[in-house]
Amino acid sequence: MAGSTLSIKDLHVEIDGKEILKGVNLEIKGGEFHAIMGPNGTGKSTLSSAIMGHPKYEVTKGSITLDGEDVLEMEVDERARAGLFLAMQYPSEISGVTNADFLRSSINARREEGEEISLMKFIRKMDSAMEELDMDPDMSQRYLNEGFSGGEKKRNEILQLMMIEPKIAILDEIDSGLDIDALKVVSKGINQMRNEEFGCLIITHYQRLLNYISPDHVHVMMQGRVVKSGGPELAQRLESEGYDWIKKELGIEDETVGQEA
């Protein structure tokens, strides 16, 4: 079975009347891992929020499609059910809803009536995933992200990824705030998702994450656009030389967006 395709064409996005994305073009297919890097304020997180339909972000031009279906016409929950997933930079806390209940409801939301995951199968799958991520089993019965440390929240996002098994995942700075041991564990969970039906977009500032998750494609965003693409060697050069060489090569002046949105 062929994987899905997320296609982004000439995407322009505004926040409070200020244009942040100025014509992003990107295509992510099942079986591919893409990484987006770039200085602060270039719109990397704006891209992830626009894909998932955050109401703060207004798409003024361009298109986003998933397997030919218009994503921009979908509500947020419809995008998730269609197979899009966002691991957020700052996951929300939800009191009164346990981790286990949230995960089972999320899995069943993508299934037809009568084909819901059985309780025993769900428990076995969750226990296995939590063991892979070195998570305390008791976290399954804690309220979603409530009282979790930063590292626990990030592991919990990857637990959701492993349990829900989306078509296309967007990981927004999933490495932020992780120590090296937690980074290795989280990377292991992400790598276990690799298959021909799963595509992934990794937004990161740092090469260190890409030492553990080797991307097929690396893209650099500046001034609201993808200005350069390449393979893993591009991320390695950015780590050693920074972004100035790209700015000089393309004649790009210092960033003017002024915010990481």
N, C-alpha and C positions, 0 to 999 in steps of 0.2 A: 504494500500500500504506500503510495507516494505521500510525502509530508505536505503540510500546509504552506502557504505563501502569504506573508504580510508585506504589502506593497504600499509605500509612502511616496507620493509624487507632488512636487512643488508645494510643500506644506508651509503655509504662513499662519502664525499664531500670535495673537495679541493678549496682553494682560493689562486691564484697566486702560485700554486705548494705546498702549505702547507695544510696538511690534518686537517680538523676541525671536521667533523663527521666521526666516526670510527666504524660504524656498528649499526645504529639506527634501532630498531624494534618497530613498533607501529601500532595499528589498531583502527580506530575510526568509529563507526557505527552510523547510524541515531538514534536519541533518546538519545545519550550519550554526556555528557560534560566531556572532559578530561582537566586537568591542567598540564602544565610542569613547574617545578621550578628547580632552580639550581644556583650556584654561577656565577658571571660574567665570561665570556670567555669560557663557556662550549659548545657553539654552538646552543643555543636555537633559536636565530634569524636566524642563518644559515639554520636551519631546515625549517623555514617558507619560506625563500627566495628560497630554493631549490625546495620545493613543488610547488611554483608558477612559477619557471623557470627563475629566475633572471640570466642574462648571466654571471655575475661575478662568479657564483658558479658552479663548474664543478663536476658533479656526476661521480665518477670513478668506482663505484661498487654498486650493489643492485638494488632495484626496488621500484617504486611508482605506485600503480594502484588505479583507482576509478571505482568501480563496474566491476572490471576485465579488464578495458581498461588501456593501458599503458600511464600513464601521462607524462612520460619522452619523449615520441614521439610527444607530443602536443606542439604547440607554446603557448606563454603566453595567448593570447586572446582565444585560443581554450580551455585552462584550465578553464578560467573564464566562457566561454559558457557551458562547461561541468558541471559546478556547484560548482567550487572551488572559495573561496573568501578570501582575505587577508585584514584585517584591520591593516594598517601599523603603526609602532611606530612613524614614521615621515612622515605624508602624504604630497604628493607633491602639489604645487600650480600650477593651470593651468589657465592662463589668456585667456580671450576671450570665455570661455565655462562656461555658468551658471550652478549652482548646478542642477536646474530643467532639463536643456537640457541633462546634463551628466547622470542623473538618468533615464530619460525616454529612452535614447539611450541604456543604460546598460540593462534595463529591456527588451527592444525589441530585443536586440542582442541574447537573449536566447529563443526567440519565433520564430515560423515558420512565413514565409511571409503570410500576410493576417490575422494573429492572434495578431497583435500589440495591446498593451494596448490603450484604448481610452483616449483622452485628459481629459475628465471629470472624468473618473475612476482614472486616474493617479493623478489628482489634489486632489481628495478626499482622496486618500491613502496617498499622501505626506503631506497634511495638518494634517491628523490624526497622522501620525508618528512624525511630527515636534512638535505637541502639546504634545505628550507623552514625548518627549525629552526636553521639555521646551525651544525650539529654536525659535528665532525671525522669523516670517514668511518671512520677507524681505530677509533672508539668501538664500531663494530659487532662487532669481534673482541675487545674487552676484556671481562673478566668483569663480570657484571651489577652495576653501581653501585660496584664495587670501585675505590677510589682516586678516585672522581668527586668533584668539588667540589659544593657545595650547588646551584649553578646548573645544573651538568651533570646532576645527579640529577633536577631538576625538568624540564629539557628532555627527559630520557629518559622520564619519566612521560608526557609529552605525545606523544613518539614512540610509546610503547606504545598510547596512546589512538588515534592516527591509524592505526596498523597493525591493531589488533584490531577496531576499529569496533564497539564495544558498542552495546546498545540504550539503556542509561541509564548515565551516568558521574557519579561523585561526585568532585569535586575539592576535597580538604581542604587549604586554605591553600596552594594551588599557587603563590601569589605571595610566600610567606614567604622572605625572604633574597635576593630577586632585585633586581638593579639595574634602572634604567629601560630599558636596551637589551634585557636578557634578558626583562623583563616584556613588552615589545612583541612579541618573537619568540614567546614562549610563548602570548600572547594571540592572535596571528595563527594559530598552529596550532589552537587551540581553536575560533576562529571558522570555520576551514575545515571543521570537523565539522558545522556547522549544516545540518540538513536535516529534513524532516518525520518521519523515522524515528528521529531521535536526540534524546534528552532529557538535560539536564545540570543537576546540583545543585552550585553553587559555594559553598563555605564560606570566608568571608573576614572579616577584621577591617576591611579598608580599602576606601574608595571608589575608590582609584587603580586597582585591577584592573578595576572596573566602568566606568572611563573608556574602557577598550579592549574590554571584553566587555559589551555592553549586555544586561542581563537583562530578561526579560518580566515576572518577578515577583520581589519582594524581601520576605523574611520576617525578622522580628526574634525571636530567642529570648532569653527570660529565665526563670530559675528552672525550667529543664527543659521549657518549653513554647514554642510559637509564639504570641506575644502580639499581633503586629501584622503585617499584610501589605499590600503596595501595589505600585506600579510603580517604575521607576528613580528617580523623584523622592524616594522614601522614603530611599534610600541617600544621595542628595545632602543631604537634610536632616540625616541622622545625621552626615554628615561635618562639617557646619557647626555643629550644635547639640549633638552627642553624644547620650547615651541618657537624660539626666535628664528631658527633656520627656515621654518615653514613660512613665518611672516615675511621674511626677506625674500624667499623664493616666489611667493605669490603677491608681494607688494601690499601686505595687509598691515594696517596701522594698529596701534594698541586697541584692545577691546573697549567698546563704548557702551555695551549693554548695561553693565554696572550692577547686575544681580545674577545670582544663580537661581533660576526659577524652574 
